[in-house]
């Protein structure tokens, strides 16, 4: 929300002047003279107090018309894991069969209390639950490849088969012997210049890519579990690794199309609409009417708009390139300011690459 309490504004402004890292992510400052917003640690020249406003969430700053600062990159760095947390996550990812204890963390110079607080706040779970998910997912892969439950349990760091079986059933809802009937959707958290995102993937491909503050996110998670008859588990596979790399290239202006494999269950009509979205060229926009005509049904404008809204893979399936018939921006699950940012990003990059005139945007 917009901060209006004068005392709080004074505290935030002092933190901005001093670049106090302890305030990172607690406020976002919009500079009225530049229409840019920053975090507390920004290295840019400090604006006068009368020229700033403070928000408690970056999305509120974007909704008010402010753009992310290119120096401090507020939507990335305010949500980036602290160095010790990043080290702890790497320990888990690099040692999926090992139980990372508090003792092991301390031996690596990591404070377990800090890790626990950060995970509870940003993941909604404990660090040990997070790593148990990685270990169980790794165990599931080995079980499906033919490894015995006993070998898998001990290699995963469990002292007993019963302990492994209990944890497996608690997380997966089935016993290890039923592994071939168990499907899993892996989920990982990514950072981007316009906010953190969740990426979900099956063995076949990416099945969700959404901003973490999307209103319908919980419903989409429930739909994924129902559609795939699967549990959602923290983890990564080659599809999540691919989309992370390709998103970084897209935001750096180095990529105009994506190659990551997709796994997008939907009706025949929805599939046709999503395929049409993928054919809209980078740096261009279509109206819903044009999109309907592209699938051979110029009367299905409302149905096309509804199918666009059911798209669970933002940016890669570029529903942000669809605008109203009058050229105005219309609904977007990630928020209209993000849609505006993405269109402007593509327009500027296309001009930089091609040096030609490009389609006009309603921005």
N, C-alpha and C positions, 0 to 999 in steps of 0.2 A: 504494500500500500504506500501511498504518498505520505512521507513523514511531515507532519505539521507542528509537532511539539518543538518549541524554540530551544529548549534545553537539549533535547536529543539532536537537533540540527547542529548546535554548537559543538557537541561531542563528536559528531560525524565529521564536521568540517575540520576540526583539529586533527582527527585521525587521518584525514585526507592530506592535510598539509605535512604531517609527520610521516606519511606513508607507513602507517602502523599496520603490519601484517596480521595482527590479531583481529583486525576488523574485516579481513578479506572474506567476502561472501555475506557479510551481515548487512551491508548496504550497497546501493548502486547510485552513483551521483550523475545526474544529467546536467550537462553544461548548455545553458539556453542559447549562448552566442554561437555555438558550433553544432548543436543538435547531436552531440556525441555523449555516450555515457561510459563511465569508468568504474573500476574498483579502487579500494583504498590505496593500494600500492602502486598505482600508475605513476610512471616516470615523467609524464608530460608536465608542462608548465601549469602551475596551479591557477585555477580561475578565481575571480573575486567571489566572495560569499554571496553577494546579491545576484550573481549570475548562475547559481546552482540550485538544483532541487534534489532531494534524496528519496529513493524508493527502497523497499525491503526485498523486492524480487526483481530479477533482471527482465522478466517478461513484462512487468508493469512499466519499466522504462521504455521497452520496445513498443508497447501498446500506446505510449504517450508520444511516440514519434522519434525517439532517440535511437541512434545507430551505435553498435558496439565499437569501442575505440580500437584502432589497429595496433596501438602500442601495448596496452595492458590486456587486450583480448578478454574482456570481463566474463563473457559467457563460457569461455573455456577455463580460464585460470581460477575463477571463483569456485568451480566445481571439481577442479583437479585434485586428485589425492595428494596429501602431503608426502614428502619424500619417504618417511618411515613407513607409511601405509603402502606406498608403491613397492617398497622393498619387501614388505610382508606378502603382498599379492604375488610378486615374482617368485618368492619362496614356494608358495603353494603351486603356482603354475609349473615351476621347474621341478618340483618334487611331488607329483600327484599321488604317489603311493605312500608318502610319509606324513605322519601326524606332526604338525608344527606346534610344539608346546611353548608355553611361556618361557621356559628355560632356554629353548632354542632361540626364541626371539631375542631374549636378553643377551645371549652369547653373540648375536649378530649386531648388537647395539640398538635394538628396537625396544621401545617401551610398550609392553602389552596393554597397559591401561589406556594409552592413547589409541591404540589399534581398536580396542573394544568400543571406545566412545565413538570413533569415526564410523565404524561399521554399523553400529546401532542407528546412528543419525542418517547415514547416506544409503545404506542397503536395507535397513529395517530388520537386520538379523545380526547375530553375533559372528565374530571372526571364525570361531570354531564351527559354527553351522555352515558358513561359507566354504571352509575347506573340506568339511565332510561331504558337501555336495560334489566338489571336484573329485574326491576320492571314490565316492560311490559311482559317479559317472564313468570314471576310468575303470572301475570294477565291472560295470555293466558291459563296457566294450570288450573286456577280456572274457567275461562269461559268454557273451554272444559268439566269440571267436572259438569257443570250445574249452576254455580253461575250467577246471573244477572249482566248486565253491570253496573248498578247503584251501587250495593253492591261492586263489584270488584273495581270500580273507587275510591270510598271513602276509602276502605280498603287499596288501593295502595297509599293513601296519596294525591289524587287529590281533589281539592276544588270543581270541577264541572265535570259533565258528559261530557260536550263539550270539556273541556280541556283534559280529558282522551282520548276521541275519536280522537281528533286532533293528540295527541302524538302517539297513537296506530297506526293510519293510516300512519303517517309519517314514523314510523319505520317498520311496517309490510306490508304496501301497501294495506291493506284491512281494513274494519270497524270491530269493536268488534262483530257485529252480524254475521259476516262471519267467525268466529274463527274456526269452525269445518272444514272449507276448507283450513285452513292455516297450513302449515307445517313449522317447525323450525329446523335448525341445530345449535346446541350450539357450541361455540368455547371458549377455554381457553388456556392460555399460561403456559407451563411447563418449568422447567429448568432441564438440564441433564449435566453430566460431559463433553459432547462434543458439548454443545451449546443448546440454548433454542429451544423449539418445540411448534407447535400449535397442539392441539387435538380438533377434531370436533366429535360430536356424535348426532345421532337422538334418538328417544325413543327406537329404537330397538338395537342400538349398536354403537360402534366406527366406524366412516366412514372416518376419516383422521387422520394421525399422521405424521407430516412432520417438518423438521428443518425450522426455520423461514427465512433462507436465501436461500432456494431452489428456483431456477430460475423459475420453472413452477408453483409456488404457486398460483399466481393470476388466472392462467388458471384453476387450480384445484378447487379453490373456485367457479369460474364461473360454472364449470362442476357440482359441488355439488348442487348448486342452481337450475340448470337445471334438473338434474337427480331426485332430490327429490321435485322439484317445491316448494322450500323453501327459506326462508330468513335465513341468517347467523347472529346469535345474540350472544353477550357475555353472558356466563352463564355456569353452570355445571349441570350434572346429575350423576346418579350412574355409568354410563359407563366411564365418564371422571375421576371420583374419583377412580374407579378401576384401570384404566390404569396408573394414577399417582402413585398409591401405587405399582403396579406391576413393573413399570419402575424403581422406586427407589430400589426395591428388585433385579431386573435384574442387575443394575449398581453396586449394593453392592455385587454381586456374590452370591446372595441367591436364585435366580430364574432362571430356564432354560427353562421354557415354560410359556405361558400366558393363562389366562382363561377369559379375558375380552371378552364380546360378540361383534361381528362385524356386520356391515351393509355395504356391499361392492357391490353395483350395478355394473354389467358388463356383457359381453357376456358369453355364455356357455363356450367358449374356454378360455376366461380370467379367469373365475371362476375355471376351471380345473387346470390352470397354478398356480393360487394363492394357491389352495389347495395343490398342489404338493410342493410349497415353504414351507408351514407349516409342511410338513412331513420330511424336511431335518433336521436331528438331530442337536441339539445344539453342537457346537464345531466341526462340519464337514462342508465340502464344496462340492458342485456339480458343474459340468460344465453345460453349456447350453445344450450340447448334452445329458448328463445324465438326465437332467430335462425333455427334450423332450421324451426320452425313458421311463421315469417314467409315462408319460401320454399316452403311447402307440403310439407315433407318432415321430419316430426318424428323420423324414425329416423336422420337424417343428421348427428347431433351431432358425431361424430368427424371426418367429412368437412368439416363447416362449420369446425371448429376448425383443421383443416389448411389450408383455403382462406384463413382469416383470417391464418394464419402466412405465407402466400404474398403477402399484400398488401404492395406495395412503396411505398405512399404513406401515410406516417404522418400522423396528425392530420386531414388533409383527408378521407381515408377512415378514419373514427374507430374503428378496432379497439380502441382503449383503452376504449371504452364497453361492451365485452363482458366479463363476469365469470363466475365459476363458479356452478353451480346453488345452492351453499350460501351465495352472497353474498360469497365470498372472491375476492381478486384472483388471477388466473392469468397464465400466460405472456404476455410482451410483449417484442417485439424490442428496444425501447429501454430495457428494464429496468423492474422492478416499481415502483421509486420514482418513475420518470418517469410511469408510468401513474397512480400514486397522486396525483402532483402535478397532472396534467391533470384528473383527476376532481374534485379539490378546487377547482382553479381554476374549473372550469365551475360547480360547485355554489355557490361563493361569489359568482360573478358573477351567476348566475341569481337568487339571493336578493336581491342588490343591485338588480337590474333589476326583478324582479317583486314582491318583498316578500312572496312566498307560501311556503308549505312546499313543499319539493321532495323528490324521491326520495332515499332513504337510500343511502349508499355504504359499501362495505366498505373504509374507509380508516382 
